[in-house]
Amino acid sequence: MAKQALATQGIVAERVLVTATPLNTVLRRVVAVTPDGFHEGFHSLLDREPGIRFERFDRGVALRDPVARIPAVREVATFTHGFYQLSRRDARVLVSDLRMGQHPSDAFEFAVAEYQDGRLVPLAVPEKVHSIVVDGGRRWLLSRALGAPAAPPG
């Protein structure tokens, strides 16, 4: 169903991951990686309407070359089989594992470099970043699992 929904919406994915959302087996999260971004959608076994509505997010392609030599970035890229995102928060560059969590509340997110005087400087040791917790996330998960067609909070 996920691949059909992607094709219907004209999304050409390099890789697709379907997982159960936290604390239930009814609501599925779909992550589709494209060359320049990723799409996230949800499908409940209790949905009345077929299909999955996907929302697109940037993967940080512009940051890929500047951080390519940082071992932590290469390790996350390999470990996640390509399901990762690069982003910038303030002066820091982050790498996030897209396989767990829900955008923008990724379960595993690490600062790997920071801009100092206009130069990108790798951190000696990557730092775990506390992800952004979206208010109403648990209520939304329950409502969506029960078939409500609401968009995720955030």
C-alpha positions in Angstrom: 0.0 0.0 0.0 2.8 2.4 0.8 4.6 2.1 -2.5 1.2 2.5 -4.4 0.4 5.6 -2.4 3.9 7.0 -3.2 3.5 6.3 -6.9 0.0 7.9 -6.9 1.5 11.1 -5.5 4.4 11.1 -7.9 7.0 10.4 -5.2 10.0 8.4 -6.5 11.7 6.9 -3.5 15.2 5.4 -3.3 14.1 3.4 -0.2 11.0 3.0 1.9 10.6 2.0 5.5 7.4 1.0 7.2 7.3 0.7 11.0 4.7 0.6 13.8 4.5 3.8 15.7 5.3 3.9 19.5 3.1 2.0 21.9 0.8 0.4 19.3 0.6 -2.0 16.4 -2.3 -0.3 14.6 -0.7 2.9 13.3 2.1 2.6 10.8 4.7 5.2 9.9 6.1 5.3 6.4 9.4 7.0 5.6 10.3 7.4 1.9 13.8 8.7 1.1 14.3 10.6 -2.1 17.5 12.1 -3.5 16.9 15.5 -1.9 14.4 14.9 0.9 12.2 12.4 2.7 8.5 12.0 3.0 6.7 10.8 6.1 3.2 9.4 6.1 0.9 7.4 8.4 -1.6 4.7 7.9 -3.9 3.2 10.5 -5.4 -0.2 10.1 -8.7 1.5 11.1 -8.5 4.2 8.3 -11.8 4.5 6.5 -10.2 6.0 3.4 -7.4 4.3 1.4 -4.1 5.9 0.7 -1.5 7.7 2.7 -0.9 11.5 2.9 2.8 12.2 2.8 4.5 15.3 4.0 7.9 16.3 2.5 11.0 17.3 4.6 14.5 18.4 3.5 17.3 15.9 4.1 20.1 18.5 4.3 21.7 17.7 0.9 23.6 21.0 1.0 25.3 19.9 4.1 26.3 16.5 2.7 29.7 17.5 1.1 30.8 19.7 4.0 30.4 16.9 6.6 31.3 13.9 4.3 34.6 13.4 6.1 33.2 13.3 9.6 33.3 9.7 10.8 30.1 10.0 12.8 28.1 11.1 9.7 29.5 8.2 7.7 28.7 5.8 10.5 25.1 7.0 10.9 24.6 6.9 7.1 25.8 3.3 7.0 24.1 2.1 10.1 20.7 3.6 9.0 21.0 2.2 5.5 20.5 5.8 4.2 17.6 6.7 6.4 19.2 9.8 7.9 18.9 13.6 7.8 21.4 16.4 8.1 20.3 19.7 9.5 21.5 22.9 11.0 20.3 24.2 14.4 21.9 27.5 15.3 25.7 27.0 14.7 25.6 23.2 15.0 25.2 20.6 12.3 23.1 17.6 13.3 22.7 14.1 11.9 19.4 12.3 12.7 18.3 8.7 12.4 15.0 8.8 10.5 14.0 5.2 11.4 12.8 5.9 14.9 10.6 8.8 16.2 8.6 11.1 14.1 9.7 14.3 12.5 10.8 16.6 14.2 11.1 14.4 17.2 13.8 12.0 16.0 14.8 9.5 18.7 18.5 9.6 17.8 20.0 12.9 16.8 23.6 14.0 17.2 25.5 17.2 16.9 28.6 16.4 14.8 30.1 19.8 13.9 29.7 23.5 14.5 30.4 26.7 12.6 33.1 28.8 14.2 34.1 32.0 12.6 32.5 30.9 9.3 34.3 27.5 9.3 32.7 24.1 9.9 34.6 22.4 12.7 33.9 18.7 13.5 33.2 18.0 17.2 35.8 15.8 18.8 33.0 13.6 20.1 29.4 13.7 18.7 26.9 14.9 21.2 23.4 13.5 21.7 20.8 16.2 21.1 17.6 16.2 23.0 14.9 16.0 20.3 12.1 18.5 20.0 9.0 17.0 21.7 5.9 18.1 19.9 3.0 19.0 22.2 0.1 16.7 21.7 2.1 14.0 20.1 0.7 11.1 22.2 -2.9 12.4 21.8 -2.3 12.7 18.1 -0.9 9.1 17.8 -4.0 7.7 19.6 -6.4 9.7 17.5 -4.6 8.8 14.2 -4.4 5.1 15.2 -8.2 5.1 15.6 -8.5 6.4 12.0 -8.8 10.2 12.4 -7.3 11.8 9.3 -5.5 14.5 11.3 -2.1 15.8 10.4 0.6 15.3 13.0 1.2 18.2 15.4 4.1 20.5 14.8 
